[in-house]
């Protein structure tokens, strides 16, 4: 699957962050965000503002870790106008920091990919999904950009659901699910497997269903999941139900895949 260019990711951050801001500026601060049940519109605004503020600091002091830069969490403003101003500062800072960073440069991330390029891509999708959250809160949902959403399907499956922690082991099984974006032609292959390991906080995992994104394996998929890129991306992020998602093939394999993508991600 072909990823977007880094200039496209940066343009997406600008566009989606601006739309997020425009929607929430006219929204009741206490409006519930139904896609994130514990949050109000004000909470959502604060969340993305702090995320973008955080990554701005990481980029400006790359490749130092958050501990090395002694990052200080900002205090949350009480007034909604002040929250909007804080968000504006964060999004401007992030765009400027990314624009001045070579994607290949070393930067701290929580991923095995320790480059600024990871932050470009991750923050484009962070802005896209939370823009959708803002529109859900304001009852003003618009379509997701197909190219960005198509890339987001792969990113969600690979980074958010399929990442292997350094303390874990993944044992592959001969079962494959293919996820097809019907409007962009993108296809993402997912292999099922079993996850085991002992987490740093002492939790034991043994033989749990898990997935990894893989190259096309040269065999038929056990199950095929298809839909428009925007519908698939929102569904994977639990922002939309499966009404417009189509499933063909082995339902048992699909059900195991579904278990692996069932936990919420914010």
C-alpha positions in Angstrom: 0.0 0.0 0.0 1.4 3.4 -1.0 1.5 6.0 1.8 0.9 9.7 1.4 3.8 12.1 0.9 5.0 14.0 3.9 3.9 17.3 2.4 0.4 15.7 2.0 0.5 14.7 5.7 1.4 18.2 6.7 -1.3 19.7 4.5 -3.8 17.2 6.1 -2.8 18.3 9.6 -3.4 22.0 8.6 -6.8 21.2 7.0 -8.2 18.8 9.6 -6.9 20.9 12.6 -8.6 24.0 11.1 -11.8 22.2 10.5 -11.7 20.8 14.1 -11.2 24.3 15.4 -14.0 25.9 13.3 -16.5 23.2 14.4 -15.7 23.5 18.1 -15.6 27.3 18.1 -19.4 27.2 17.3 -20.2 24.3 19.6 -21.7 24.3 23.1 -18.6 23.5 25.3 -20.8 21.1 27.3 -22.0 19.2 24.3 -21.4 15.4 24.7 -18.9 13.8 22.3 -20.9 10.6 21.6 -17.9 8.9 20.0 -15.9 9.5 23.2 -18.6 9.1 25.8 -16.5 10.5 28.8 -15.8 13.8 27.0 -17.6 17.0 26.3 -16.6 19.4 23.4 -14.4 21.3 25.8 -12.6 18.1 26.9 -12.1 17.2 23.2 -10.6 20.6 22.5 -8.3 20.3 25.4 -7.3 16.8 24.4 -6.1 17.6 20.9 -4.6 20.8 22.1 -2.4 19.0 24.6 -1.5 16.3 22.1 -0.3 18.8 19.6 1.5 20.9 22.4 3.3 17.7 23.5 4.5 16.7 20.0 5.6 20.3 19.3 7.9 20.0 22.3 9.2 16.6 21.3 10.0 17.9 17.8 11.7 21.1 18.9 14.0 19.2 21.2 14.5 16.1 18.9 15.9 13.6 19.5 15.7 14.0 23.2 13.1 12.0 25.1 10.3 13.7 27.1 12.2 13.0 30.3 15.4 14.6 28.9 13.5 17.8 27.9 11.7 17.9 31.3 8.3 18.5 29.6 5.9 20.3 31.8 2.2 19.7 31.2 0.3 22.9 30.7 -2.5 24.0 33.1 -6.0 23.7 31.6 -7.7 27.0 31.1 -11.2 27.4 32.5 -12.7 29.7 29.9 -13.7 28.2 26.5 -12.1 31.1 24.7 -8.9 30.5 26.5 -9.1 26.8 25.5 -9.5 27.8 21.9 -6.4 30.1 22.2 -4.4 27.3 23.8 -5.4 25.0 20.9 -4.4 27.6 18.3 -1.0 27.9 19.9 -0.5 24.1 19.8 -1.6 23.6 16.3 0.5 26.4 15.0 3.5 25.1 16.9 3.1 21.6 15.6 2.8 22.7 12.0 5.8 25.0 12.3 7.8 22.3 14.0 7.0 19.6 11.4 7.6 22.0 8.5 11.1 22.5 9.9 11.8 18.8 10.4 13.2 16.4 7.8 11.0 13.3 8.0 14.1 11.1 8.2 15.5 12.9 11.2 15.7 11.1 14.5 13.0 12.0 16.9 11.6 10.4 20.1 8.4 8.5 19.6 6.6 5.7 21.5 6.8 3.6 18.3 9.7 1.5 17.0 9.9 4.1 14.3 12.0 6.9 15.9 11.8 9.5 13.1 10.0 12.8 12.6 8.2 11.0 9.7 6.2 8.9 12.2 5.0 12.1 13.8 3.9 13.5 10.5 1.7 10.5 9.8 0.4 9.9 13.3 -0.6 13.5 13.8 -2.4 13.7 10.4 -4.6 10.8 11.6 -5.0 12.1 15.1 -6.3 15.4 13.6 -8.6 13.5 11.2 -10.3 11.3 13.7 -10.7 14.1 16.3 -12.1 16.3 13.5 -14.8 13.6 13.1 -15.3 13.6 16.9 -15.9 17.4 16.8 -18.4 17.1 14.0 -20.2 14.3 15.8 -20.5 16.5 18.9 -21.8 19.4 16.8 -24.0 17.1 14.6 -22.2 18.4 11.5 -20.5 15.3 10.1 -18.8 15.7 6.7 -17.0 13.0 4.7 -13.4 12.0 5.4 -10.9 12.6 2.7 -10.6 9.2 0.9 -6.8 9.3 0.3 -6.1 10.2 4.0 -8.8 7.7 5.3 -7.4 5.0 3.1 -3.9 5.5 4.6 -5.6 5.7 8.0 -7.0 2.2 7.5 -3.5 0.8 7.2 -2.2 3.0 10.0 -4.9 1.9 12.4 -4.4 -1.8 11.7 -0.6 -1.6 11.7 0.2 1.0 14.4 -2.8 1.2 16.7 -3.9 -2.5 16.7 -1.0 -4.5 15.3 2.1 -3.1 17.0 4.2 -5.6 18.9 5.7 -4.3 22.2 9.4 -5.2 22.8 8.5 -7.5 25.6 5.9 -9.5 23.6 6.1 -12.5 21.2 3.8 -13.0 18.2 3.3 -16.5 16.8 1.7 -16.3 13.3 -1.2 -18.5 12.2 -2.1 -19.5 8.6 -5.2 -17.2 8.6 -5.5 -13.9 6.6 -8.0 -11.1 6.4 -7.9 -8.6 3.6 -9.3 -5.1 4.1 -10.3 -3.4 0.8 -11.1 0.3 0.4 -13.6 0.1 -2.5 -13.2 3.8 -3.5 -9.4 4.0 -3.5 -8.4 0.5 -4.5 -6.1 0.2 -1.4 -5.8 -3.3 0.1 -4.4 -4.1 3.5 -3.5 -7.7 4.4 -3.7 -8.8 8.0 -2.4 -12.1 9.4 -3.8 -13.6 12.6 -1.5 -14.9 15.3 -1.1 -15.4 19.0 0.4 -12.9 21.4 2.3 -13.8 24.6 4.6 -12.0 27.0 5.0 -10.4 30.4 4.3 -6.7 30.5 6.5 -4.3 32.6 3.7 -4.0 35.1 3.6 -7.8 35.6 0.5 -8.7 33.5 0.9 -12.1 31.9 -0.4 -12.7 28.4 -0.5 -16.2 26.9 -1.9 -17.2 23.5 -4.1 -14.2 23.0 -5.5 -13.5 19.5 -3.5 -10.8 17.8 -2.9 -9.4 14.3 -0.1 -8.0 12.2 -0.2 -6.2 8.9 1.8 -8.2 6.3 2.7 -8.1 2.6 0.3 -9.9 0.3 1.0 -13.6 1.2 0.3 -15.1 -2.2 -2.7 -17.1 -1.0 -6.4 -16.4 -0.9 -7.8 -14.4 2.0 -9.9 -16.3 4.5 -12.1 -13.3 4.9 -12.4 -10.0 3.1 -13.7 -6.8 4.8 -14.6 -4.0 2.4 -16.2 -0.5 2.3 -15.5 3.1 1.5 -12.2 4.2 3.0 -13.9 6.8 5.2 -16.3 4.2 6.5 -13.6 1.7 7.2 -11.3 4.2 9.0 -14.1 5.5 11.2 -15.3 1.9 11.9 -11.8 0.8 13.0 -11.6 3.8 15.3 -15.1 2.9 16.7 -16.5 6.2 15.4 -19.0 4.5 13.1 -21.0 1.2 13.2 -20.6 -1.6 10.7 -23.7 -0.7 8.7 -21.7 0.0 5.5 -19.0 -2.5 6.1 -19.2 -5.7 4.1 -17.7 -9.1 5.1 -17.2 -12.2 2.9 -15.6 -15.5 3.6 -14.9 -17.4 6.8 -16.9 -15.8 9.6 -14.9 -17.6 12.2 -11.6 -16.0 11.0 -13.4 -12.6 10.8 -14.8 -13.0 14.3 -11.2 -13.5 15.6 -10.0 -10.5 13.7 -12.9 -8.5 15.1 -11.8 -9.4 18.7 -8.3 -8.0 17.9 -9.8 -4.6 16.8 -12.5 -4.4 19.5 -10.8 -2.3 22.1 -11.4 1.5 22.0 -8.7 3.9 20.9 -8.7 7.6 21.5 
